[in-house]
Amino acid sequence: VLSLEDVVMIALCNNPKTTIAWQTSLYQASLVGVSEASFFPTLSANGSIAATEGSDTKNTRQKTASLTFSYLLYDFGKRDATLENAKQLLKAATYAKDDTIQALFFSAVHAYYGLFGANASLEAAREAEIAAKESLNAAKTRYSIGTATPADTLQAQTAYSQATLNRIRAQGNVKNAQGTLASILGATPDTSLQLSAPSLEVPSEAFDRNIQILMEESLKARPDLLAAQAKIEAYRANIEAAKAEDKPSFSLSSSTGYNDSSLLDSSRSSSVGLYVSIPIFNGYTTKYKVQAAKEQLKLSEAEYEKLSQDAALEVYQTYQTLFSETGAVRASVDLVASAKASYQLATGRYKAGVGTILDLLNAQSALANAQQQY
């Protein structure tokens, strides 16, 4: 039997979405390491052994070995911008992971109450079916003693058939809700689940706060918005990295080598120097890279604005829904009580021969609707 806490924990542990979000963060962290590598020197070794044989030439043997050290001194900020881009994308991936966890948390809670609600609706449908059956039996009894017309029996039969249909559909809704919850938990949809009933206390209105403040808080705390902001910073850094591709770069390089040949005396060589590389023409590649980076920045800023508007609307609509549904819970309790009393009165009047089948069926329908609303 799963509690709400069990459902949330199993979903966070087993749902593939959390794995995808976590692996994406690790991938972006690796790219930060790749960008940081450009701040370190490089050291490489090369060697070869070669032998040649021929009928017209003397056989030769040659050995070579070399060790090369290189270090980029300055590139007008390209590697700094590249590293900043990677760091901001890592930050965005981290916020996206948080957003995925929050969304999955919400989905698990929603599916838990969805299944509980579906089971409660099924129970209400069964009670409505039982009530309809009682009404049909009452109509048949009155008809058999000559105090009711065949129309009463037919109307009651129609209401009973409709109640049966509603119960069958409610059973299907339970199966769908169970499959949805099982899928969120990382199981197959046909997995059987048993839930512990949640608390059904009428919620208080302690959440009643200034809606403007709530919308402003969402812009500061929502991880999807923070991820979008980090992407904007990443694309700004990308512009600087693209601009730096047209700038010179300065490197320090040193090498030492050894050469041993059967034709010549063995020799050693070494060198050290400061090297400069100046791009002259690359087919306007840099120009278009900068232009593409700027357009990407504008696109991300527009996406952030849209996301901000959507977030504010979501907070507003959710707040209004919470406020109205809290009142609806209280109203539905009164609705069930009055509908039940009305149905009991209508049933008693009909069985006593002073009420009509229409009054009974209307009261029966009102009670079924009230139970479904609750």
C-alpha positions in Angstrom: 0.0 0.0 0.0 1.6 3.3 -1.2 1.3 6.6 0.6 1.7 9.9 -1.2 5.3 10.1 0.1 6.0 6.6 -1.3 4.6 7.5 -4.7 6.8 10.7 -4.9 10.0 8.9 -3.8 9.5 5.9 -6.2 8.8 8.3 -9.1 11.9 10.4 -8.4 14.0 7.2 -8.2 12.6 5.2 -11.1 11.3 7.6 -13.7 13.6 7.8 -16.7 13.1 11.6 -16.8 15.3 12.1 -13.7 18.0 9.9 -15.3 18.0 11.9 -18.5 18.2 15.2 -16.5 21.0 14.0 -14.4 23.0 12.6 -17.3 22.5 15.9 -19.2 24.0 17.8 -16.3 27.0 15.4 -16.2 27.5 15.8 -19.9 27.5 19.6 -19.6 29.9 19.4 -16.7 32.3 17.4 -19.0 32.1 20.1 -21.6 33.2 22.6 -18.9 36.2 20.4 -18.4 36.9 20.4 -22.1 36.8 24.2 -22.2 39.1 24.5 -19.1 41.7 22.3 -20.9 42.6 25.1 -23.2 44.1 27.0 -20.2 46.7 24.2 -19.7 49.8 23.6 -21.8 50.1 20.6 -24.1 52.9 18.1 -24.2 53.3 15.5 -27.0 55.9 12.9 -27.9 56.5 11.4 -31.3 58.9 8.6 -32.5 59.5 6.4 -35.4 61.7 3.5 -36.5 62.2 2.9 -40.2 64.2 0.5 -42.3 64.6 0.4 -46.1 66.0 -2.3 -48.4 66.6 -2.3 -52.1 68.7 -4.0 -54.8 70.3 -0.8 -56.1 70.6 1.1 -52.8 72.3 0.4 -49.5 70.1 -0.8 -46.7 69.3 2.0 -44.2 68.0 2.3 -40.7 66.6 5.4 -39.0 65.3 6.3 -35.6 63.7 9.6 -34.6 62.2 10.9 -31.4 60.8 14.3 -30.4 59.1 16.0 -27.5 57.0 19.1 -28.1 55.7 21.6 -25.5 53.1 24.2 -26.4 51.1 26.8 -24.4 48.6 29.4 -25.6 49.4 32.7 -24.0 46.7 35.0 -25.4 43.9 34.8 -27.9 41.9 38.0 -27.2 39.4 36.3 -24.9 38.3 33.4 -27.1 39.0 30.7 -24.6 37.6 32.7 -21.7 34.4 33.3 -23.6 34.2 29.6 -24.6 34.6 28.6 -20.9 32.0 31.1 -19.8 29.6 29.7 -22.4 30.2 26.1 -21.1 29.7 27.2 -17.5 26.4 29.0 -18.2 25.1 26.0 -20.2 26.0 23.8 -17.2 24.1 26.2 -15.0 21.1 26.0 -17.4 21.3 22.1 -17.3 21.3 22.2 -13.5 18.3 24.4 -13.4 16.6 22.2 -16.0 17.3 19.2 -13.8 15.6 21.0 -10.9 12.7 21.8 -13.1 12.4 18.2 -14.2 12.4 17.0 -10.6 9.7 19.6 -9.7 7.6 18.6 -12.7 7.9 14.9 -11.9 7.1 15.6 -8.3 3.9 17.4 -9.3 3.0 14.7 -11.8 3.4 12.0 -9.2 1.1 13.9 -6.7 -1.4 14.7 -9.5 -1.5 11.0 -10.6 -1.9 9.9 -7.0 -4.9 12.1 -6.4 -6.1 11.3 -9.9 -6.2 7.6 -9.1 -7.8 8.2 -5.7 -10.4 10.5 -7.3 -11.1 7.9 -10.0 -11.7 5.2 -7.3 -14.0 7.6 -5.4 -15.9 8.4 -8.6 -16.3 4.6 -9.2 -17.6 4.2 -5.7 -20.1 7.1 -6.3 -21.1 5.5 -9.6 -21.8 2.2 -7.9 -23.9 3.9 -5.2 -25.8 5.7 -8.0 -26.4 2.4 -9.7 -27.7 0.8 -6.5 -30.0 3.8 -6.0 -31.3 3.5 -9.6 -31.9 -0.2 -9.1 -33.9 0.5 -6.0 -35.9 3.1 -7.9 -36.6 0.6 -10.7 -37.7 -2.0 -8.1 -40.1 0.5 -6.5 -41.5 1.4 -9.9 -42.1 -2.3 -10.7 -43.7 -2.8 -7.3 -46.1 0.1 -7.8 -46.9 -1.1 -11.3 -47.6 -4.6 -10.2 -50.2 -3.4 -7.7 -51.8 -1.0 -10.2 -50.7 2.3 -8.7 -48.2 3.3 -11.5 -48.1 3.3 -15.2 -45.7 1.4 -17.6 -44.1 4.8 -18.3 -42.8 4.8 -14.7 -41.1 1.5 -15.1 -39.6 2.5 -18.5 -38.2 5.8 -17.1 -36.8 4.0 -14.1 -35.3 1.3 -16.4 -33.7 4.1 -18.5 -32.2 5.7 -15.4 -30.8 2.4 -14.2 -29.3 1.6 -17.6 -27.6 5.1 -17.6 -26.3 4.5 -14.1 -24.8 1.2 -15.2 -23.2 2.8 -18.2 -21.7 5.5 -15.9 -20.3 2.8 -13.6 -18.7 1.0 -16.5 -17.0 4.2 -17.7 -15.9 4.9 -14.2 -14.2 1.5 -14.1 -12.4 2.4 -17.3 -11.3 5.7 -15.8 -9.8 3.9 -12.8 -7.8 1.6 -15.1 -6.5 4.6 -17.1 -5.6 6.5 -13.9 -3.8 3.4 -12.5 -1.8 3.1 -15.8 -0.8 6.7 -15.7 0.4 6.5 -12.1 2.3 3.2 -12.8 4.0 4.8 -15.8 5.1 7.8 -13.7 6.5 5.4 -11.1 8.6 3.8 -13.9 6.5 0.6 -14.0 4.5 -1.0 -16.8 1.0 0.5 -17.1 -0.7 -2.8 -16.2 1.0 -2.8 -12.7 -1.5 -3.2 -9.9 -1.3 -0.4 -7.3 -2.8 0.0 -3.9 -3.0 3.5 -2.4 -3.5 4.6 1.2 -6.2 7.1 1.4 -5.1 10.8 1.7 -6.4 13.1 4.3 -9.8 14.6 3.3 -9.7 17.5 5.7 -11.2 20.7 4.2 -8.2 22.9 3.4 -7.8 26.3 5.0 -7.4 29.5 3.1 -4.1 30.3 4.6 -2.6 30.5 1.1 -4.6 33.7 0.5 -1.8 36.2 -0.5 -1.2 39.0 -2.8 -1.3 37.5 -6.3 1.2 40.2 -7.7 3.8 39.1 -5.1 3.3 35.5 -6.0 3.9 36.2 -9.7 7.0 38.2 -8.9 8.3 35.4 -6.7 7.9 32.9 -9.5 10.2 35.0 -11.8 12.9 34.7 -9.2 12.6 31.1 -8.1 11.3 29.0 -11.0 14.1 26.8 -12.3 12.8 26.9 -15.9 13.2 30.7 -15.9 16.6 30.5 -14.2 17.7 28.0 -16.9 16.5 30.3 -19.6 18.4 33.2 -18.0 21.6 31.1 -17.9 21.2 30.3 -21.6 21.0 34.0 -22.4 24.4 34.5 -20.6 25.8 31.5 -22.4 24.8 33.0 -25.8 26.3 36.3 -24.9 29.6 34.6 -24.2 29.3 32.8 -27.5 29.2 36.1 -29.3 32.5 37.1 -27.7 34.0 33.7 -28.6 32.9 34.1 -32.2 34.4 37.7 -32.4 37.7 36.4 -31.1 38.1 34.0 -34.0 39.2 36.9 -36.2 41.9 38.0 -33.7 45.5 36.9 -33.5 46.7 34.3 -31.0 50.1 34.1 -29.2 51.6 30.8 -28.2 54.8 29.6 -26.6 56.4 26.5 -28.0 59.4 24.4 -27.3 60.7 21.1 -28.7 63.6 18.7 -28.5 64.4 15.8 -30.8 66.8 13.0 -31.6 67.7 11.5 -35.0 69.8 8.4 -35.5 70.5 7.2 -39.1 72.8 4.5 -40.5 73.7 7.0 -43.3 74.4 10.0 -41.1 75.8 10.6 -37.7 73.2 10.8 -34.9 72.1 14.3 -34.0 70.0 16.1 -31.4 68.0 19.3 -31.9 65.9 21.6 -29.8 64.0 24.9 -30.2 62.0 27.4 -28.3 60.0 30.3 -29.6 57.1 32.7 -29.4 54.6 32.1 -32.2 51.8 34.4 -33.5 48.9 33.3 -35.7 47.1 36.0 -37.5 43.9 35.1 -39.4 43.7 37.0 -42.7 40.7 35.6 -44.6 38.5 32.7 -43.8 35.6 33.1 -46.3 33.5 35.4 -43.9 33.2 32.5 -41.5 33.7 34.7 -38.5 31.2 37.3 -39.7 28.5 34.8 -40.0 29.3 33.0 -36.8 29.0 36.4 -35.0 25.7 37.1 -36.8 24.4 33.6 -35.9 25.4 34.0 -32.3 23.6 37.4 -32.1 20.4 36.0 -33.6 20.6 33.1 -31.1 20.9 35.6 -28.3 17.8 37.5 -29.5 15.9 34.2 -29.8 16.8 33.2 -26.3 15.7 36.6 -24.9 12.4 36.3 -26.7 11.9 32.8 -25.4 12.7 34.1 -21.9 10.0 36.8 -22.2 7.5 34.3 -23.4 8.4 31.9 -20.6 8.0 34.8 -18.1 4.6 35.6 -19.3 3.5 31.9 -19.3 4.9 31.6 -15.7 2.9 34.6 -14.5 -0.2 33.4 -16.2 0.2 29.9 -14.7 0.7 31.3 -11.2 -2.4 33.5 -11.6 -4.6 30.7 -13.0 -3.4 28.2 -10.5 -4.0 30.6 -7.6 -7.5 31.4 -8.8 -8.2 27.7 -9.3 -7.0 26.9 -5.8 -9.1 29.6 -4.3 -12.3 28.6 -6.1 -11.8 24.9 -5.6 -11.2 25.3 -1.9 -14.7 27.0 -1.7 -16.1 24.3 -3.9 -15.0 21.6 -1.5 -17.0 23.2 1.3 -20.0 23.7 -1.0 -19.9 20.1 -2.3 -20.2 18.8 1.3 -23.4 20.7 1.8 -24.6 19.7 -1.7 -24.2 16.0 -0.9 -26.1 16.3 2.4 -29.0 18.2 0.9 -29.2 15.9 -2.2 -29.2 12.8 0.0 -32.0 14.2 2.2 -34.0 15.1 -1.0 -33.5 11.6 -2.4 -34.6 9.9 0.8 -37.7 12.1 0.9 -38.5 11.5 -2.8 -38.0 7.7 -2.3 -40.3 7.6 0.7 -43.0 9.7 -1.1 -42.9 7.5 -4.2 -43.1 4.2 -2.3 -46.0 5.7 -0.3 -47.8 6.5 -3.6 -47.8 10.3 -3.2 -44.8 11.1 -5.3 -44.1 10.9 -9.0 -41.4 8.9 -10.8 -40.1 12.1 -12.2 -39.5 13.6 -8.7 -37.7 10.4 -7.7 -35.5 10.2 -10.7 -34.6 13.9 -10.5 -33.6 13.5 -6.8 -31.7 10.4 -7.7 -29.8 12.2 -10.5 -29.1 15.2 -8.2 -27.6 12.9 -5.6 -25.4 11.1 -8.1 -24.1 14.4 -9.5 -23.5 15.7 -5.9 -21.5 12.6 -5.0 -19.4 12.9 -8.2 -18.7 16.6 -7.5 -17.5 15.8 -4.0 
